[in-house]
Amino acid sequence: MSETIERVYVARFYARALSADPQDYHACRCVLASLCKHRSALALALPAKLVQALESEPRSDPRIRRAVTRHLDEVVAGLGAIAAADPEGDPLARNVAWLAANLGLDGIEREVLELALRYPLIDQLEDLVDTLSRLLKGVPQALAYLLGIRRAELQRRLQSEAALVQSGLVTVSAAGRYLTSLDGGDTDLLEVAPAIRHSLQTSFDSLEALRDAIFGRPLAAVLDWQDFAHLGADRDLIARVLGGAAATRARGVNLLLHGPPGCGKTEFCKTVAARAGLTLFPAGEVDPRGGELQRDGRLGALRLMQRLAAGRRDTVLLFDEMEDLQPGYMGAYGGPRTRSKVFFNRLLESNPVPVLWTANNVGDFDPAILRRMTLAVEMKLPGTRARVRLWQRLARDSVVDCAPQELRSLAEEIEIAPAIAAGALRAAELAGGGLADVRRAVDAMARTVYGRSLAPAGSEGGAFDFRLANADLDLDGLVRRVTRGNEVRAFSLCLNGPPGTGKTAFARHLALAMGLRPLKKRASDLLSKWVGGTEKRIARAFEEAREDEAFLIFDEADALLTERAGAERSWELSQVAEMLTWMETHPLPFCCTTNLVERLDRASLRRFTFKVRFDFLTPDQVALAFEIFFGLPAPGVVRTLANLTPGDFAVVRRKAAILGQAGDAPALVRMLEAESAAKPDASRPIGFRRRDNEGAVL
């Protein structure tokens, strides 16, 4: 702002203060004392006797009164001459005039806004206002005095329903001891919306150019419409509601999208706005200089943008992280922010352009706020099919070389958010790495965000071999029966038995034989430390299986279906009840595996169509497993080894490969013997033991 513009503006208010009717001597003397300090900056020549009197002590000296009375008109005339100048190129005055006309502000409201904008920028003006505030015991009194209006008139224009406040240009604090400040604060009477303070000091050719600066750049869609197919009919409904609201200029249209961080809420807002043919602008994210906005600043920016966009059919606003506006939302230091709930409710009822709101958790929101939403949709993490498409699309835009099967494997392993997938590919790209770095980045983010890691690559094991399954049901016959094509598919299995007996491998084999994708969920994937969190994850697992037509496999199901008779906490009961509810209504086959069937809730056992016991290998199966895993004839002694499973043979094969003993039959037997002896229920012979000439214990 040029010095000439400042001089003209400040001189105008000094002249007003000294011309008040009726004239107050004490106020006049204080204003003149302030003017005396700044006379050089204003290039104002004051009478020498007046300056001498104002600088004398004590201030009650009669000479001051005589000097003030004698020279007041001369000073006012000098100020009037300065104020009469018409400096060209005052962008702030021009911008304020444009906004006032567009937002329906009257002359007084316009002056209040301009005064609040210039106050922290001009030392002389700040000193004048502060001087009068101390003298008149309040900022409102000082403002009314300077504007030449009654205090009641000023207060009427600072009420919440007044045009100036409704516009979002300023926020009013009844406890303000100062007019305003650049950074805002609890001691300010008026806080000017940070979104406009810088813009209004910039020169523009038109109101449209000013409006574009306040709105900032629109948000462009990055993801395709098909990337959100997992939202189903909700996706299309949101697009239709948004388009209809804009076309009819409907008021009070608010659409809430809520879900866990990183699930794609913001990206969906960009995509759905583009789908509806609308331009999306973020409201109250940063000020024009890139600084962070606090609650009131965000709220002011939202209200101002709503007013400026009123009547436009092509605009929709996005308010990310709605929690910031929640009345009573906990601040940075733990103290609740007390704001009017009624005020927030009215905001949701009267907005002239549609607003897309996002929130991570709506559990703490007042139901009155949620009821005022036109539509509220939960944004779930995408299912496997959607994740596969997402990985494939992201990989197309990346230089990281990933085979289609590798991408599918990543998509199937964990229910990660789109943001994590994009970040992992970006990290690998910057590191100049490949799939291994992508996996490492995904795993690190999964541990950070979800508290759990990816399943190790290749952890699902090889193909299921019926010959090495010791089950109490004809597994081969079951597979043939359920894969005939016309049989009922809504059945369930409880596969129980010692670890390594092939329970999960059989479940995967059955799923693939039925043409369904295995969807494995570990108990650790589903258990949550938050109240109700486990139930939500259980429900989401069944929903994902239904959406993707997948064969759901719960590993370690005893942690989810614990016997309720011994439950000590309410959440133990509720998570079992959630599982039972979904088990009864799920339209596709699913399977639970457990090593501890005795811990399962009795009611859950009754709900399984098939309960299958997988036991240790028989002596003949042990010999066959030796030949299959090691490619060697089975020594006769291996038939005497008890408590072995296919998993034990897989462990020994890996161990032998590391030790260079893959072809050493006696060494393999000793390793198998050690695996058998390590079992908790392994029988231990009493007395001396000897080995035969093959190295086995007799």
TORPA-854757 format. One record per atom (N, C-alpha, C): x negated, y, z. Coordinates in steps of 0.2 Angstrom, whole numbers, plus 5000, padded with zeros to 4 digits. Atoms other than C-alpha are relative to their C-alpha. Last residue first. Layout:
XYZ
...
END
This chain:
499650064999
492945135093
500250005007
499950034993
492345305088
500449945000
499349984997
491845335070
500049975007
500049944996
490045345064
500650015004
499849945004
490045225050
500150065004
500549985005
489045095059
500250054995
500250065004
490345085073
499450034995
499849985007
490345215087
499849944996
500550015005
490445175105
500250014993
499850005007
491545245119
499449984996
500549995005
491345215138
500349994993
500650045000
492845235149
499550014995
500450014994
494545305147
499449965000
500150064997
495345355130
499550005006
500750014999
495945525127
499849945004
500150054995
497645545119
499250005001
500450055002
497845715110
499949955005
499750064998
499345815116
499649944998
499950004993
498345985116
500349935002
499349994999
497545945099
500249995008
499949934997
495645965100
500850015001
500250004993
495345775099
500250075003
499550044996
496245765082
499950015007
499449975000
495145905075
500649965004
500149944995
493545825082
500750044999
499950034993
494045655074
500050065005
499250014999
494345745057
500149985008
499749944999
492545815059
500849995001
500149974994
491845645063
500350075001
499750044995
492645565048
499950045007
499349985000
492045705037
500449965005
500049934997
490245675043
500750025000
500150004993
490445485040
500150075003
499450034997
491145515022
499950005008
500250044995
489745635017
500649975004
500050075002
490245705000
499849955005
499350025003
490845875006
500049934998
499950074999
489345885018
500749984997
500350045005
488546055013
500149925001
500650044997
488946135029
499649964995
500549954997
490046275021
499449965002
500349965005
490946145010
499550055002
500550055003
491146025025
499750044994
500650014995
492046165035
499449964996
500349945000
493246205020
499350005004
500349995007
493646025018
499650075000
500650045000
493846005037
499750014993
500549974995
495146145038
499349974999
500249945003
496146075023
499450045004
500450025006
496145905031
499850064996
500650024997
496845985047
499549984995
500349944998
498246075038
499349985002
500449985006
498745905030
499650075001
499549975004
499145855048
499650024993
500349965006
498245745060
500550024996
499949935000
498845685077
499750044995
499349984998
498045515077
500150075000
500049934998
496445445069
500850025001
499950004993
496545255068
500050075003
499350014999
496845255049
500150005008
499649945000
495245345047
500749995002
500049984994
494245185052
500550075001
499550044996
494545095036
500250045007
500250054995
493545225027
500549975004
499949994993
494545315014
499749955004
499650064997
493845314996
500050015008
500450064998
493145484992
500549955002
500250045006
493945634982
499649945002
500750005001
493945744998
499749964994
500449944999
495645814999
499349994999
499849955004
496645674990
499650075001
500250015007
495645524996
500250074996
500850005001
495645585014
499849994993
500249934999
497545625013
499250014999
499849975006
497945455007
499750075000
500550035005
497045375022
500150044993
500749974998
497945495034
499549974994
500049935003
499645455024
499350035002
500150015007
499345265028
499950074997
500650025002
499045305046
499949994993
500150074999
500545415047
499449974998
500150055006
500345595046
500049935003
500750025002
500945705061
500049954994
500450034995
502845755061
499349994997
500650015004
503945875051
499549975005
500650004996
505745875059
499449974995
500550055002
507145935048
499450005004
500549994995
508746025054
499549944999
500550064999
509846045039
499550025005
499750065004
511446155038
499549945001
500550035006
510746265052
500449944997
499849965006
512146355063
499649974994
499450035003
512146225077
500150034993
500150075003
510346265080
500649974997
500350005006
510646445082
499949934997
499549985005
511946415096
499750014993
499650065002
510646315105
500550024995
499449994997
509346465105
500549944998
499549975004
507646405099
500750005004
499949934998
506346365112
500650044997
499750014994
506346175110
500250075003
499250005001
506046205092
500350005006
499750004993
504246265096
500850005000
500350054997
503246245080
500349985007
500349994993
504446345070
499649945003
500550054998
505046365053
499850025007
500349984994
506746455048
499549955001
500350054996
507446435030
499650035006
500649984996
508546525019
499849955005
500350044996
509846485005
499450045004
500650045004
510846624998
499749955005
499850045005
512546705003
499549954996
500549995006
512046765020
500249954995
499749975006
513646775031
499550004994
499350025001
513346655046
500250034993
500050075002
511446685047
500749974997
500350015007
511646865047
500049934997
499549975005
512746865062
499849994993
499550055001
511546735071
500650034995
500250065004
510046845068
500649964998
500149975006
510847005075
499849944995
499349995003
511446905090
500050034993
499850075002
509646845093
500750014997
500350025006
509047025092
500249934998
499849975006
510347085104
499749984993
499350035002
510046955117
500250034993
500150075002
508146985118
500749974998
500250005007
508547175117
499949934998
499549995005
509547165133
499849994993
499949935002
508147095144
500550004994
500049954994
507946945155
500150074997
500249935002
508346805142
500150055006
500549984996
508346625149
499850084999
499950024993
510046575143
499550035005
499749944996
509746675127
500149985007
499550024996
508546535120
500350065004
500250024994
507346635108
500749985004
499450044998
507946655090
499949975007
499449965002
506746785084
500649975003
500049934997
505146725092
500650044999
499950014992
505646545089
499950075003
499349984999
505746595070
500149995008
500049994992
503846585069
500650025002
500650044996
503946595050
500050025007
500249974993
505646655043
499549965003
500350054996
505846605024
499850045007
500349964994
507146705013
499749945005
499950054995
507446624996
499650035006
500650044998
507646774985
500149955005
499950075001
509046844975
499449965002
500550035005
508147014975
500249934998
500149955005
509647114983
499549974994
499450005004
510146964994
499950054994
499950075003
508346935000
500650004996
500550005005
508147125003
500049934996
499849955005
509747135013
499549994994
499450035003
509246985024
500250044994
500350065003
507547065028
500649964996
500349985006
508347235031
499749944996
499549995005
509547155043
499750024994
499750065001
508047085053
500550014994
500450045004
507147245052
500249934998
500049965006
508547345059
499649964995
499450025003
508747215073
500150034993
500050075003
506947225077
500649994996
500450015006
507047415078
499949934997
499650015007
508547425089
499649994994
499350034999
507547485104
500450004993
499549954999
505747525098
500749965001
500049984993
504347405100
500550055002
500149935000
504747315084
500050025008
500049974994
504647135079
499850075001
499449984998
504947105061
500150035007
499849955004
503247085053
500750035002
500349944999
502646995068
500150064995
499749974994
503946865066
499750075002
500350024993
503246835049
500450035006
500049954995
504446855034
499749975006
500250024993
504246755018
499950065005
500149944996
505246795003
499849985007
500150004993
505046644991
499950075003
500749974997
505646694974
500049995007
500049944996
507146584968
499350025002
500049945004
507246464953
500050065004
499349975001
507846324964
500050064996
499650055004
506246224962
500750034999
500250005007
505346384967
500349954996
499749935003
506346404983
499850004993
499350015001
506046214987
500350074997
499950055005
504146224985
500850004998
500149965006
504146384996
500149954994
499549955001
505046295010
499950044993
499450035003
503946145008
500650054998
500250025007
502346245010
500749974997
499949945005
503146335025
499949984993
499349975000
503446165034
500150064995
499849995007
501846075028
500750035000
499750065002
501245985044
500450024993
500450035005
499946125048
500449944997
500349955006
500646175064
499749964995
500649974998
501746045074
499750044994
500550054999
503546015070
499450045001
500449994994
505146115065
499549945000
500650055000
505946155049
499650015006
500549994994
507646235052
499549954999
500550054998
508546245035
499750025006
500649984996
510046345029
499649945002
500250054995
511346335015
499450025004
500149974993
512246455004
499949955005
500649974999
511846384987
499950035007
499949944996
513346274984
499350025002
499950024993
512946144970
500050075004
499349984998
513146184952
500249995007
499749955003
511346184946
500750025002
499650035006
510646014950
500450064996
500249975007
509346094960
500449984994
499949935000
510046064977
499850044994
499349994999
510145874975
500250084999
499650025006
508445854968
500750025000
500249955006
507645954981
500449984994
499749944999
508545854995
499950054994
499350005002
508045694987
500450065001
500050005007
506245744987
500749994998
500249935003
506345795005
500150004993
500350025007
507145625011
500050074997
499549995006
507445685029
499649984994
499550054999
506445635045
500650014995
499449964998
504845715038
500649955002
499750054995
503045645037
500750035003
499549974995
502545755022
500349945004
500449984994
500845705013
500550035005
500350064997
501645604999
499750025007
499550044997
502845754995
499749945004
500150075002
501345864991
500549965004
499750054995
501746044992
499949934997
499350035002
500646154980
500249955006
499950035006
499246254988
500749974999
500250075002
499046375002
500249984993
499450055000
500146525007
499849934998
499850034993
498546615014
500649964999
500050075001
497846654996
500249965006
499950025007
497546835000
499949925000
500650015003
497646865019
500249974993
500150075000
499446925024
499349994996
499850055006
499347105024
499949935002
500450015006
499047185041
500449974995
500150065002
500247255055
499649994993
500350034994
500547415065
499949924998
499550054998
501747485052
499749965006
499349985000
500847645048
500549955003
499949934997
499047625053
500850015001
500250004993
498947435050
500250065003
499550044997
499847455033
499949995008
499449964999
498747595029
500549965003
500249944995
497147495032
500650045001
500050034994
497947345022
499850055006
499350014998
498447455008
500049975007
499749944998
496647525007
500749995002
500349974993
495847355008
500350065002
499750044995
497047284994
499750025007
499349994999
496647424983
500349965006
500049944997
494747404986
500850025001
500250014994
494847224981
500150065005
499550034996
495847264966
499849995007
499550045003
494547374959
500549985004
499950074998
493247504964
500649974996
500350045006
492647674957
500149935001
500550044998
492947744975
499649964994
500549954998
494047884968
499449965002
500249965006
495047754959
499550055002
500450055004
495147634974
499750044994
500750014996
495747784985
499649954996
500449945001
497047834971
499449995004
500250005007
497747654970
499550064999
500550065000
497947644989
499650004993
500649984996
498747814990
499549954999
500349955004
500047774976
499350025003
500350035006
500447614985
499750054996
500650044998
500547695002
499749974994
500649954999
501747834995
499449965002
500349975007
502847704987
499450045002
499749945003
503147625005
499750024993
500349934999
502547455009
500450054996
499549955002
503547295012
499850075001
499849964995
502147175012
500550054997
500350024994
501447025002
500350055006
499650054996
502647024987
499750005007
499349974999
502147194979
500349955005
500049954996
500247144981
500750025002
500250034994
500546974973
500050065005
499450044997
501547054959
499849985007
499649954998
500047174956
500649975003
500349974994
498847034955
500550055003
499950044995
499946944943
499750025007
499350004998
500047094932
500149955005
499650055004
498147104931
500750005003
499650054996
497347264940
500449954995
499850065004
496047374932
500349955005
500250074997
495947534941
500349944996
500550035004
496047684929
499849935003
500650004997
497747734935
499549964996
500249935000
499347794926
499350005004
500049975007
499847614921
499650075000
500650025003
499447554938
499950024993
500649974997
500747664946
499349984996
500049945003
502047594934
499450045002
500250015007
501547414938
500050074997
500750025001
501547444956
499850004993
500449944997
503247534956
499249994999
499949955005
504047394945
499550065002
500450025006
503347264957
500050054995
500749994999
503947364972
499649984994
500149935001
505747374964
499250015002
500049995007
505747184962
499850074999
500550025003
505147164980
500050014992
500150075000
506347274988
499449984996
499750045006
506147454990
499849935001
500650025004
505947535008
500249954994
500450064997
507647595013
499449994996
500550025005
508347765010
499649955003
500650024998
509947785021
499549984994
500250075003
511247885013
499349985003
500650024996
512248035021
499849934997
500250075001
513548125010
499349985004
499650025005
514448285012
499949934999
500450025006
513548315028
500649974995
499949945005
514648405041
499649984994
499350005003
514948245051
500050054995
499950055005
513048225053
500750004997
500449985006
512948395062
500149954995
499749955003
514348355074
499750024994
499550035004
513548185078
500450064996
499349994997
512148285086
500549974994
499649945003
510548215078
500750005004
499949944995
509448105089
500450064998
499750024994
509647945079
500150055005
499449964999
509448035062
500349985007
499650044995
507647965060
500650055002
500350074998
506448015046
500549965004
500250014993
507448155039
499849935001
500350064998
507848235022
499849995007
500450004993
509048365017
499749935000
500250064998
509648404999
499650005006
500650014997
510548564998
499949935001
500150064997
511948614986
499350005003
500350045004
512148804983
499949935003
499749995006
513348924992
499749954994
500549995005
512948865009
500350004993
500049955004
514448885020
499550014995
499349995003
514848735030
500150054995
499950065004
513048675034
500750014997
500550005006
512548845040
500249954996
499749955005
514148855051
499550004994
499450035003
513548695060
500350054995
500250065005
511848765063
500649974996
500349965006
512548925071
499849954995
499549985004
513648815082
499850044994
499850055004
512148725088
500650024995
499350015000
511348885094
500249944995
499749965005
509548865097
500749985000
499249994999
508648795112
500250054995
499849935004
506948735107
500750015001
499550005005
506448595120
500250074997
499449964997
504748605128
500650004995
499550044996
503548465124
500650045002
500350014993
502048575119
500649965004
500750035000
502348565100
499749985007
500549975003
504248585101
499349975001
500649994996
505548465105
499450034996
500550045002
507148485095
499350025004
500350034994
508448565106
499549954997
499949974994
509448615090
499849965006
499650034996
508748515075
500150045007
499449954998
508048635063
500449975005
500249934998
506348555062
500550045002
500150004992
507148375062
499850075002
499549974997
507648415044
500050015008
500150014993
505948355038
500650055003
500350064997
506148415020
499950015007
500349994993
507448545015
499749945003
500250064996
507748534996
499750035007
500549994996
508748664986
499849945004
499950034994
509748644971
499450015004
500450004995
509948764956
500249955006
500650045002
510648754939
499649995006
499850075001
512448814942
499449954999
500450045005
511948984949
500249935000
499750005006
513249074959
499749974994
499350015001
512249094974
500350024993
499950045005
510349074971
500849994999
500349985007
509849224980
500249964995
499749945002
510949184995
499850034993
499350025002
510449004996
500350074998
499950035006
508649064995
500749984998
500149955005
508849185009
500049974993
499449965001
509649055020
499950054995
499550045003
508248925017
500650054999
500250015007
506849055020
500649964996
499949945004
507649105036
499950004992
499249985001
507848935042
500150064996
499750045005
506048895038
500750014999
500249995006
505449045047
500349964994
499649945002
506549015062
499750024993
499250025001
505848835063
500350064998
499750034994
503948875060
500850004999
499549974997
503148905043
500349975006
499550044997
501448855039
500650045003
500050014993
500348965028
500649965002
500250074998
500148945009
500049995007
500850015000
500049135005
499849935002
500449995006
501849134999
499350005000
499949935002
502449055015
499750014994
500649964999
502548865016
500250074998
500550054999
503948735017
499350045002
500349994994
505448845019
499449955001
499849944996
506548785005
499650005006
500150014993
505848674991
500150065004
500449954997
506648714974
499949975007
500150014992
507448584963
499550045002
500749984998
508048634945
500049995008
500149944996
509648534940
499350015001
500149955004
510048414926
499950075003
499449965000
510848284937
499950074996
499550045003
509448164933
500750044999
500250015007
508148294936
500649964997
499949945003
508948324953
499950014993
499350005001
508948134956
500250074998
499750045006
507148124952
500750014999
500249975007
506548264963
500349964994
499649945001
507648204978
499850044993
499450015003
506948034975
500450064999
500150015007
505148094977
500749984997
500149945004
505648174993
499949994993
499449955000
506448025000
499950064996
499949975007
505147894994
500650055000
499650045003
504947775009
500350034993
500350035006
503447865015
500449964996
500449965004
504147905032
499749964994
500749994997
505547795037
499650044996
500350065001
507347835031
499350015003
500450024994
508547975029
499749935000
500450065002
509348065014
499549985006
500550024995
510648195019
499749934997
500150075001
511748275005
499349985004
500650024997
512448445009
499949935000
500250075003
513848534999
499349985003
500150044995
514548685009
499849924998
500449984994
515148774994
500049955005
499750024994
515648704977
499650035006
500249954995
514948794962
500349995007
499449964997
516048684951
499850055005
499649985006
514548624940
500650045003
500349945004
513348624954
500450034995
500049944995
514448524966
499750064996
499349974999
514848404952
500050065004
499849965007
513048374947
500750035001
500449945001
512548334965
500250044994
499849954996
514048224968
499650064999
499449975003
513648124952
500250065005
500049965006
511848104956
500650034998
500449934998
512148054974
499950044994
499549954997
513447924968
499750065002
499549975005
512247844956
500550055003
500449965004
510847814969
500550044995
500149934997
512147754981
499650054996
499449955001
512747624969
499950065003
499450035003
511047524970
500550064998
499549964996
509647604981
500749984997
499850044994
508547464974
500550045004
499550045001
508647554957
500249965006
499650004994
507547684963
500649964999
500450014994
506147664951
500450005006
499950074999
507447654937
499549985006
499450014997
507647844938
500049925002
499450015004
505847864935
500649985003
499850075001
504547934947
500650004995
500650045002
503648104945
500249934999
500050074999
505048224945
499449974998
499950045006
504548414945
500049925002
500350074999
504748524960
500249964994
499550064999
505148704956
499649935000
499950045006
503748834958
500549945002
500650045002
504048974970
500149954995
499850075001
505749034976
499449954999
499850024993
505149204983
500149924999
500650004995
504049234967
500349975007
500450055002
505549184955
499449995005
499750064997
506649304965
499649934998
500150004993
505449444962
500349935003
500750024998
505349404944
499950005007
500150075002
507249394943
499349985001
499750044995
507449564952
499849924999
499350014999
506349644939
500249965006
499649965006
504649704933
500850005001
499750045005
503749654949
500450044995
499749975005
502449734961
500349954995
500350015007
501949644976
500550034995
500549955001
502349704994
499750004993
499749945000
504049614994
499450064999
499749995006
503149454990
500350074999
500549985005
502049465005
500350014993
500449944997
503449485018
499550014994
499949945004
504649365008
499550065002
500050015007
504349195014
500050064995
500750005003
503749255031
500049984992
500250075003
505549295035
499350004996
499950005007
505449465045
499849934997
500550045004
505549435063
500250004993
499850025007
506549575072
499449964997
499349995001
506549615091
500249974993
499849955005
504849545093
500750005000
499949934997
504249475110
500250054994
499449994996
504549295105
500150075003
500150014993
503349305091
500650015004
499450024996
503049335073
499949985007
500050074999
501349335063
500749975004
500250035006
501449505055
500149925001
500750015001
502349585070
499949964994
500250065003
504049655074
499349995000
499650005006
504949795083
499949934996
500349965006
504249765100
500449994994
500349944997
504949715117
499750044994
500649975003
506149585109
499850075003
500549984995
507349505121
499450034998
499749954995
508849505110
499550025005
500150024993
507849415096
500250065005
500049954995
508449445078
499949965007
499750044994
507949345063
499950055006
500349984993
507649445047
500449955005
500649955001
507849415028
499750015007
500650034999
508949265030
499450045000
500450015006
510449345022
499449965001
499850065004
511549315036
499649994994
500250074997
510549425047
500249944996
500750015000
510649575035
499749945003
500350025006
512449545031
499249995000
500149945004
513049545049
499649984993
499650005006
513749385056
499950054995
500150065004
512349355068
500450004994
499650054997
512449535075
499949944995
500450054998
511049655070
500349935003
500350035005
512149765060
499449955001
499550035004
513349795074
499649964994
499950074998
511849825085
500549964996
500650045002
511349975074
500149935003
500150015008
513050055074
499549954998
499550055002
513250025093
500049994993
500350074999
511550115095
500549954999
499950024993
512250275087
499849935001
499350044999
511450325071
500149995008
499549954999
509950445067
500749985000
499650005005
508850315060
500650055000
500349985006
507450365071
500550004994
500249934999
508550365087
499750024993
499449965001
509450205082
499850075000
499850015007
507750115080
500650054999
500449975004
507150185097
500250004992
499949924999
508650135106
499650044996
499449985004
508549955098
500150085001
500249995008
506649955103
500750014997
499850055004
507049985122
499950014992
499950064997
506850105136
500349944996
499350025000
507050265128
500249945002
499749944997
505250325132
500849995000
500250004993
504450155130
500450065003
499750064997
505350125113
499950005008
499349994999
505050305107
500349945004
499949954996
503150275109
500750025002
500150024994
503250105101
500050065006
499450044998
504150175086
499849975007
499449964999
502850315084
500649965003
500149964994
501350205087
500650045001
499950054994
501950075074
499950045007
499350025000
502250215061
500149955007
499649954997
500550285064
500749995001
500249994993
499650115063
500450065002
500249935000
500550075046
499950015008
500549995005
500649885041
499750075001
500650034999
501549815056
499450024996
500249994993
502949945054
499349975002
500549955000
503149935035
499750015007
500650035004
504149775034
499450055001
500350064997
505249815049
499449984996
500449984994
505549995043
499749945003
500649975002
506049925026
499650025005
500550055003
507249805033
499450034998
500250044995
508049935045
499549954997
500649964996
508150055031
499749965005
500550005004
509149925020
499450045003
500350075000
510249885034
499450004996
500350004994
510650075036
499649935000
500549964999
511050095018
499649995006
499949935000
512149945016
499450045001
500249974994
511549765012
500250084999
499549964997
512549674999
499950035006
499750044994
511349534995
500550045003
499850075001
510949584977
500349975006
499450005005
510949774980
500249934999
499449974997
509849754996
500650004995
499750054995
508649644987
500750025003
499850055004
508349764973
500449955004
499449975003
508149914985
500449944995
499549994995
506949814995
500750024997
499850074998
505949774980
500549995005
499650025006
505849954974
500349935002
499449975000
505350014992
500549984994
499650024994
504049884993
500750035000
499750065002
503349914975
500549985006
499950024993
503050104978
500349934999
500350074999
502350144961
500049975007
499850055005
502650334960
499749935002
500650045003
502550444975
500249944996
499750065003
504050564977
499449964997
500450035006
503450704988
500349934998
499649985006
504850775000
499649974993
499550055001
504050685015
500450014993
500350065002
502550795014
500549944998
500449995007
503450955013
499749944998
499550005005
504650895027
499750014993
499850075002
503250855038
500550004995
500650035002
502651035037
500149934998
500049975007
504451105039
499449974997
499450045004
504650995055
499950024992
500350075000
502951065062
500549964995
500550005005
503551245058
499749934999
499749995007
505251215066
499450004995
499750065002
504351145082
500350014993
500350035006
503151285084
500349944997
500249955005
503951405097
499849974993
499449965002
504951275107
499850054994
499650045004
503451155107
500650044998
500350025007
502251285112
500449964996
500049945004
503351355126
499849984993
499449995002
503651175133
500150064996
499850055005
501851135133
500750024997
500349985007
501351305141
500249954995
499549965003
502551255156
499850024993
500249935001
501251125161
500550044996
499549964998
502150965165
499950074999
499649995006
500850875154
500750045002
499550065001
499550905167
500550014995
499750034994
498450925158
500150055005
500149974993
498150995141
500349955005
500650044998
498050895124
499950025007
499950074999
499850945120
499449965003
499550014995
499551125124
500149935001
500349994993
497951135114
500449995005
500550054999
498751055099
499750015007
499650064998
500251175100
499549945001
499749994993
499051325101
500449945002
500550014995
498051265086
500350005007
500249934997
499651255075
499549985006
499649984994
499651075067
499750075002
500349954996
498851045049
500550035006
499549954998
499550885042
499650055005
500249945003
498350775032
500550065001
499449975004
499450625038
499850064996
499850065005
497850525043
500650034996
500550015005
497150685051
500249954995
499949945004
498750725061
499549994994
500150035006
498750545069
500150064994
500550065000
498450585087
499949994993
500749964999
499450755086
499449954999
500249975006
500950655079
499350035000
500250055005
500950545094
499850034994
500650034997
500950695106
499749944995
500649955002
502250775095
499449985002
500150015007
503350615097
499550054997
500350065001
503150625116
499849994992
500750004998
503550805117
499649944999
500349965005
505150785106
499250015002
500150045006
505750635117
499650044995
500550054998
505450745133
499849954994
500749975000
506350895125
499549945001
500250024993
507850795119
499350025001
500750014999
508650875104
499849995007
500449954997
510450845101
499349995002
499449964997
510350815087
500449965004
499450044997
508750735081
500450055003
499449965003
507550845070
500649975003
500049934997
505950795079
500650044998
500150014993
506250605076
500050075003
499450024998
506850635058
500050005008
499649945001
505250735054
500749985003
500249954995
504150595062
500550064999
499850024994
505150475051
499850045006
499349995000
504950565035
500349985007
499749934999
503150595038
500750005001
500149994993
502850405040
500250075002
499550044996
503550365023
500050025008
499349985001
502650505014
500549975005
500049934998
500950475022
500850024999
499950004993
501150285019
500150075003
499350034998
501550315001
500149995007
499549955001
500050424999
500749985002
500049964994
498850305008
500650054999
500549945001
499250174995
500150045006
499649945000
500050005000
499650065000
END
